[in-house]
C-alpha cells in the first residue's frame, strides 16, 4: 500500500516538471524567433502607419533598411506637404535611416532640394540616372546619400505636380536602393491620390543598383554613344579634348538628363544637362540663388543655355552646358573653354532632346 502511494505521489511532480520544462523551451524559442524578426516586428507599427500623413508606403521599407524592426517620426518642416523619417531599432537619427519628403511643384523649392543642382560645375557631382520603369524620376548620389526623386504630373490640375524625395543615408546595394525606389514612388502615388491629384504612375520598381549611377572610369568612346550622349557623335568633341563620354540610358520619362564629355585622362571636361517640368523650375531657382550668392568660389563660370517649350508642362525645358571644374586637381580638365564648340555641342544635344520629347524649336539664351 505504501509503495503504491509513493508512485502515485511522484506522478504529479513529474508532470509538473515536464510542463515547466516545456514552457521554458517555448519561451526560449520565442525569444530566438523574436530576435531574428520571424515573429514580431520589434518596431513601432503605429508610427510607421501614421508617417507622412498616413501616406508612407511600407512596401520596400524592410529591404531599404535591412530590417523589419522600424519606427517612424514626422519631421517638423513647413516647407513640405509632408516629411518623415524611418529608422531601424537602435539607430541614431541619421545612421540606418530613410527620409521621405513631399511637396507640390507650385511651391517654392526648399534649399535642401537645391543642393543637387548647385554642384553641376564640379565634375560629375550633379549626375542623375533615369529611374526607369515608366516613372518621371531619377536616382542620384551625393556624399554618402542616395536619393530617388520622382515628379508626378497631376493630369486633372494643369501645371501642378507632386514631387517626392526619398533619401537613404549610408551605404547602399541593389536591395536597399530598389527598396528606396519602391518606397518613394509608391508614397508619391498614394499622396497624390489622397490630395486629389490624378497621376499616371509607372510600374513597380525592380533591379536598381548603385552601378546605375555612372563613374568617370566607366566612360566609353564618343563614337559609340547610343544613350544620353548620342547626339554628340557628330560634333567636334574629340578635337576639343574630350574623346570619351559618360552617358545614361535614353529615357523620355526622366525629368533630368545628363551627358558628360570626358578627357583622355578620364576627367569630365564638359557636362550637358536637360531639365523638364518641376526639375527645370527647381534648376532655375537654384541658378538664381547662385547668382545672388556671387556665383560661388570658382569665379567666372563658362556655360551655355537653351530652352524649348514642351507639351507635358507649361514650364519650358532648360538645356545647359558647363565647363567643368575638377576639385581633385583644383583646375579644369579642359584648360581652354571654347565658346563656339560649347554652342554647337549644346545645340546638337538640345535639338536631339527636344525631338525625342516632341518639344518646339530650341532657343539659345544669351548670357547676362
C-alpha positions as CSV (number, residue, x, y, z in Angstrom):
1,X,0.0,0.0,0.0
2,X,2.8,2.4,0.9
3,X,4.6,1.6,-2.4
4,X,1.5,2.5,-4.4
5,X,1.2,5.7,-2.5
6,X,4.8,6.6,-3.3
7,X,4.4,6.0,-7.0
8,X,1.2,7.9,-7.3
9,X,2.8,10.8,-5.4
10,X,5.6,11.0,-8.0
11,X,3.3,11.3,-11.0
12,X,2.1,14.9,-10.3
13,X,5.7,16.0,-9.6
14,X,7.0,14.6,-12.9
15,X,4.1,16.1,-14.8
16,X,4.8,19.5,-13.3
17,X,8.4,19.2,-14.1
18,X,7.7,18.3,-17.8
19,X,5.2,21.2,-18.1
20,X,7.8,23.6,-16.6
21,X,10.5,22.4,-19.0
22,X,8.1,22.7,-22.0
23,X,7.2,26.3,-21.0
24,X,10.9,27.1,-20.7
25,X,11.7,25.7,-24.2
26,X,8.8,27.6,-25.7
27,X,9.9,30.8,-24.1
28,X,13.5,30.4,-25.4
29,X,12.2,29.5,-28.9
30,X,10.0,32.6,-28.8
31,X,13.0,34.8,-27.9
32,X,15.0,33.4,-30.7
33,X,12.2,33.9,-33.3
34,X,11.5,37.4,-32.0
35,X,15.2,38.3,-32.1
36,X,15.6,37.2,-35.7
37,X,12.4,39.0,-36.8
38,X,10.5,35.8,-37.7
39,X,7.7,36.9,-35.2
40,X,7.0,40.4,-34.0
41,X,8.4,43.5,-35.8
42,X,10.0,44.8,-32.7
43,X,9.3,48.3,-34.0
44,X,6.5,50.8,-33.7
45,X,4.0,49.8,-36.3
46,X,1.6,52.6,-35.4
47,X,4.2,55.3,-36.0
48,X,5.0,53.8,-39.4
49,X,1.3,53.8,-40.3
50,X,1.0,57.4,-39.4
51,X,4.1,58.7,-41.0
52,X,4.0,61.3,-43.7
53,X,0.3,62.0,-43.0
54,X,-0.5,58.3,-43.4
55,X,0.8,58.1,-47.0
56,X,4.1,56.4,-46.4
57,X,4.2,53.2,-48.5
58,X,5.6,50.3,-46.5
59,X,6.4,48.1,-49.4
60,X,10.2,48.2,-49.7
61,X,10.9,49.7,-46.3
62,X,12.4,46.5,-44.8
63,X,14.5,46.0,-47.9
64,X,15.7,49.6,-47.9
65,X,16.8,49.4,-44.3
66,X,17.7,45.7,-43.9
67,X,15.3,45.4,-41.0
68,X,11.7,44.9,-40.1
69,X,12.2,46.4,-36.7
70,X,11.3,50.0,-37.6
71,X,9.9,53.2,-36.1
72,X,9.0,56.5,-37.8
73,X,8.6,60.1,-37.0
74,X,7.2,63.1,-38.8
75,X,9.7,65.9,-39.4
76,X,8.8,69.4,-38.5
77,X,9.4,71.1,-41.8
78,X,6.9,73.6,-43.0
79,X,8.4,73.7,-46.5
80,X,6.9,70.3,-47.4
81,X,3.5,68.9,-47.8
82,X,4.7,66.0,-45.6
83,X,8.1,64.8,-44.4
84,X,9.0,61.8,-42.3
85,X,12.0,59.7,-41.2
86,X,12.0,55.9,-40.7
87,X,14.9,54.3,-38.8
88,X,15.9,50.9,-37.6
89,X,15.6,50.0,-33.9
90,X,18.6,51.3,-32.0
91,X,19.9,53.5,-34.8
92,X,20.6,57.2,-34.4
93,X,18.6,59.9,-36.2
94,X,20.9,59.6,-39.2
95,X,22.5,56.2,-39.2
96,X,20.3,53.5,-40.6
97,X,17.5,55.8,-41.7
98,X,15.4,56.8,-44.7
99,X,13.7,60.1,-45.2
100,X,10.8,60.9,-47.5
101,X,9.7,64.4,-48.3
102,X,6.7,65.5,-50.4
103,X,5.9,68.9,-52.0
104,X,3.9,70.5,-54.7
105,X,5.8,71.8,-57.7
106,X,3.9,75.0,-57.4
107,X,5.5,75.8,-54.0
108,X,9.0,77.3,-53.7
109,X,11.7,74.6,-53.7
110,X,13.4,74.4,-50.2
111,X,17.1,74.9,-50.1
112,X,17.7,71.3,-49.2
113,X,16.5,70.1,-52.6
114,X,18.5,72.7,-54.5
115,X,21.9,71.2,-53.4
116,X,21.5,68.6,-56.2
117,X,21.5,71.4,-58.8
118,X,24.2,73.5,-57.3
119,X,27.0,71.1,-58.0
120,X,26.8,70.9,-61.7
121,X,30.1,72.8,-62.2
122,X,32.0,70.2,-60.2
123,X,32.7,67.2,-62.2
124,X,30.0,64.5,-62.0
125,X,28.6,65.6,-58.7
126,X,25.3,66.5,-60.1
127,X,24.8,63.3,-62.1
128,X,21.4,61.7,-62.2
129,X,20.4,58.4,-63.8
130,X,16.9,57.7,-65.0
131,X,14.7,55.8,-62.5
132,X,13.1,53.9,-65.4
133,X,10.1,51.7,-65.0
134,X,7.9,54.4,-66.6
135,X,8.4,56.9,-63.8
136,X,9.3,60.5,-64.2
137,X,12.2,60.2,-61.8
138,X,15.9,59.9,-61.2
139,X,18.4,58.2,-59.0
140,X,21.2,60.4,-57.5
141,X,24.2,60.0,-55.1
142,X,26.0,62.7,-53.2
143,X,28.3,62.5,-50.1
144,X,27.1,59.2,-48.8
145,X,23.4,59.8,-49.5
146,X,21.4,58.1,-52.2
147,X,18.3,59.8,-53.4
148,X,15.3,58.8,-55.6
149,X,13.3,61.8,-56.8
150,X,10.0,61.4,-58.7
151,X,7.7,64.2,-60.1
152,X,4.1,63.1,-60.9
153,X,2.1,65.5,-63.0
154,X,-1.5,66.0,-62.0
155,X,-3.5,65.3,-65.2
156,X,-6.5,67.0,-63.6
157,X,-4.6,70.1,-62.4
158,X,-2.6,71.6,-65.2
159,X,0.9,72.8,-64.4
160,X,1.0,71.1,-61.0
161,X,3.0,68.0,-59.9
162,X,3.6,66.1,-56.7
163,X,7.3,65.9,-56.1
164,X,8.7,63.2,-53.8
165,X,12.3,62.8,-52.5
166,X,13.5,59.6,-50.8
167,X,16.9,59.8,-49.2
168,X,18.8,56.7,-47.9
169,X,21.7,57.6,-45.6
170,X,24.7,55.4,-45.7
171,X,26.0,52.6,-47.9
172,X,23.6,51.1,-50.5
173,X,23.4,48.0,-52.6
174,X,20.9,46.7,-55.2
175,X,18.5,45.5,-52.5
176,X,18.4,48.7,-50.4
177,X,18.3,51.0,-53.5
178,X,15.4,49.1,-55.0
179,X,13.6,49.3,-51.7
180,X,14.2,53.1,-51.7
181,X,12.8,53.3,-55.2
182,X,9.7,51.4,-54.2
183,X,9.1,53.5,-51.0
184,X,9.5,56.8,-52.8
185,X,7.4,56.0,-55.9
186,X,4.6,54.3,-54.0
187,X,4.4,57.0,-51.4
188,X,4.2,59.6,-54.1
189,X,1.4,57.8,-55.8
190,X,-0.6,57.4,-52.5
191,X,0.0,61.0,-51.5
192,X,-1.2,62.2,-54.9
193,X,-4.4,60.1,-54.6
194,X,-5.0,61.4,-51.1
195,X,-4.8,65.0,-52.2
196,X,-6.9,64.7,-55.4
197,X,-4.0,64.7,-57.9
198,X,-4.7,62.2,-60.6
199,X,-1.5,60.7,-62.0
200,X,-0.2,58.2,-64.5
201,X,2.1,56.1,-62.3
202,X,4.9,53.9,-63.6
203,X,5.5,50.2,-62.8
204,X,6.8,48.6,-59.7
205,X,10.5,49.5,-59.3
206,X,12.9,46.5,-59.5
207,X,16.6,46.0,-60.0
208,X,18.1,49.4,-59.1
209,X,21.8,49.3,-58.4
210,X,24.4,51.8,-57.3
211,X,26.1,51.0,-60.6
212,X,23.2,52.7,-62.3
213,X,24.9,55.9,-61.4
214,X,27.9,56.1,-63.7
215,X,31.5,56.6,-62.7
216,X,34.1,58.5,-64.8
217,X,36.1,55.3,-65.2
218,X,33.1,53.8,-66.9
219,X,33.4,56.3,-69.8
220,X,33.4,54.9,-73.3
221,X,34.3,56.2,-76.8
222,X,32.2,59.1,-78.1
223,X,31.7,57.4,-81.5
224,X,29.9,54.5,-79.7
225,X,27.5,56.7,-77.7
226,X,23.9,55.5,-78.0
227,X,22.2,56.9,-74.9
228,X,22.1,60.4,-73.4
229,X,25.2,61.5,-75.4
230,X,24.1,60.0,-78.8
231,X,23.6,63.5,-80.3
232,X,27.2,64.4,-79.8
233,X,28.7,61.8,-82.0
234,X,28.9,64.2,-85.0
235,X,30.3,67.1,-83.0
236,X,34.0,68.3,-82.7
237,X,34.2,67.0,-79.1
238,X,37.3,64.8,-79.8
239,X,39.2,67.8,-81.3
240,X,38.3,69.8,-78.2
241,X,39.9,67.4,-75.8
242,X,37.1,65.1,-74.9
243,X,37.1,61.9,-76.9
244,X,35.0,59.9,-74.5
245,X,31.6,60.1,-72.9
246,X,29.9,59.1,-69.7
247,X,26.2,58.6,-70.5
248,X,23.0,57.1,-69.3
249,X,20.2,55.1,-71.0
250,X,17.9,57.1,-73.2
251,X,14.6,57.7,-71.3
252,X,11.9,60.1,-72.4
253,X,10.2,60.0,-68.9
254,X,13.2,61.1,-66.9
255,X,12.9,64.8,-65.6
256,X,16.7,65.2,-65.8
257,X,19.2,64.1,-68.5
258,X,23.0,64.1,-68.1
259,X,25.8,63.6,-70.6
260,X,29.5,64.1,-69.8
261,X,32.3,64.7,-72.3
262,X,35.4,63.1,-70.8
263,X,39.1,63.7,-71.4
264,X,41.8,61.1,-72.3
265,X,42.8,61.1,-68.6
266,X,39.2,60.1,-67.5
267,X,38.2,63.6,-66.2
268,X,34.8,65.0,-67.2
269,X,35.6,68.2,-69.1
270,X,32.1,69.3,-70.1
271,X,28.7,68.5,-68.6
272,X,25.5,68.7,-70.6
273,X,22.1,68.7,-68.9
274,X,18.4,68.7,-69.8
275,X,15.7,69.6,-67.2
276,X,12.0,69.2,-67.6
277,X,8.9,70.2,-65.7
278,X,9.4,70.5,-61.9
279,X,13.1,69.8,-62.3
280,X,13.5,72.7,-64.8
281,X,11.8,75.1,-62.4
282,X,14.0,74.0,-59.4
283,X,17.1,74.2,-61.5
284,X,16.3,77.8,-62.5
285,X,15.6,78.7,-58.8
286,X,19.0,77.2,-57.9
287,X,20.8,79.2,-60.6
288,X,19.1,82.4,-59.4
289,X,20.2,81.7,-55.8
290,X,23.8,81.0,-57.0
291,X,23.9,84.3,-58.9
292,X,22.7,86.2,-55.8
293,X,25.4,84.5,-53.8
294,X,28.1,85.8,-56.2
295,X,28.3,82.5,-58.2
296,X,30.3,80.5,-55.7
297,X,34.0,80.1,-55.1
298,X,35.3,79.5,-58.6
299,X,35.0,82.9,-60.0
300,X,33.6,83.3,-63.5
301,X,32.0,80.2,-65.0
302,X,31.8,79.3,-68.6
303,X,28.4,77.9,-69.8
304,X,25.8,77.9,-72.5
305,X,22.0,77.7,-72.1
306,X,19.0,77.0,-74.3
307,X,15.2,76.5,-73.7
308,X,12.3,74.9,-75.5
309,X,8.5,74.7,-74.9
310,X,7.4,71.1,-74.4
311,X,3.9,69.5,-74.4
312,X,3.9,68.0,-70.9
313,X,4.4,71.2,-68.9
314,X,3.9,74.9,-69.1
315,X,7.4,75.2,-67.6
316,X,9.9,75.5,-70.5
317,X,12.6,72.8,-70.6
318,X,16.1,74.0,-69.9
319,X,19.3,72.7,-71.6
320,X,22.7,73.6,-70.3
321,X,26.4,73.0,-71.0
322,X,29.1,73.7,-68.3
323,X,32.8,73.9,-68.5
324,X,33.6,71.5,-65.5
325,X,35.9,72.2,-62.6
326,X,37.9,69.3,-61.0
327,X,38.2,69.6,-57.3
328,X,40.8,66.9,-57.1
329,X,43.3,68.9,-59.2
330,X,41.8,72.3,-58.5
331,X,41.7,73.1,-62.1
332,X,39.9,72.5,-65.4
333,X,40.4,69.1,-67.2
334,X,39.8,71.1,-70.5
335,X,42.1,74.1,-69.9
336,X,40.7,76.4,-72.6
337,X,36.9,76.8,-72.9
338,X,35.7,77.1,-76.5
339,X,32.5,79.1,-76.7
340,X,31.9,78.1,-80.3
341,X,32.3,74.4,-79.5
342,X,30.0,74.8,-76.5
343,X,27.3,76.4,-78.6
344,X,27.5,73.7,-81.3
345,X,27.5,70.9,-78.7
346,X,24.6,72.3,-76.8
347,X,22.6,72.9,-80.0
348,X,23.0,69.3,-81.0
349,X,22.2,68.0,-77.6
350,X,19.1,70.2,-77.1
351,X,17.8,69.6,-80.6
352,X,18.0,65.8,-80.1
353,X,16.3,66.1,-76.7
354,X,13.6,68.3,-78.0
355,X,12.8,65.9,-80.9
356,X,12.6,63.0,-78.5
357,X,10.1,64.8,-76.3
358,X,8.0,66.5,-79.0
359,X,9.1,69.9,-77.9
360,X,9.2,73.1,-80.0
361,X,12.2,74.8,-81.5
362,X,15.2,75.3,-79.3
363,X,16.2,78.9,-78.4
364,X,19.7,79.7,-77.3
365,X,19.8,82.0,-74.2
366,X,22.1,85.0,-74.2
367,X,24.3,85.1,-71.1
368,X,23.8,88.1,-68.8
